């Protein structure tokens, strides 16, 4: 993982996230203690509890960092372009594949999927009806899970074309 997190100004929280991810690379999630996170980050337990109540909160906080980065870096115009949204989704997560593989290895991929599905339900999509965000979230995450489990063998362009081939035609709306 990176030594610093862009999109994060709070040093203590940044240190705890980085320490948590470092520990997660070496140990299963269940074995990581709050004390270990604090020691690795060089902060007190009191500081930890000022910001978080559990290890899951640290994971959620990192997800918030990724969400901000995802939104801030989203190419202009892709809000009105479903193919652009799909391409950006896979491009972004390909850039963060080390993190995805870590979550996959530790059995935590579902946590990220759940958080992103909640984000996607509030995002502006081409078709923003009651079911389309869920359809997109489920489909995109299922493909991302498969791509992650396969070691990201296919290039982003191939995955994007594959997924876009399953989208409803423009005139069928």
ABEGO torsion letter per residue (X at the ends): XBABBBGBABAAAAAAAAAAAAAAAABBAAABBAAAAAAAAGBBAAAAAAABABAAAAAAAAAAAAAAAAAAABBBGAAABAAAAAAAAAAAAAAAAAAAAAAAAAGAAAAAAAAAAAAAAABBBABBBAAAAAAAAAAAAAAAAAAAAAGGABBAAAAAAAAAAABBBAAAX
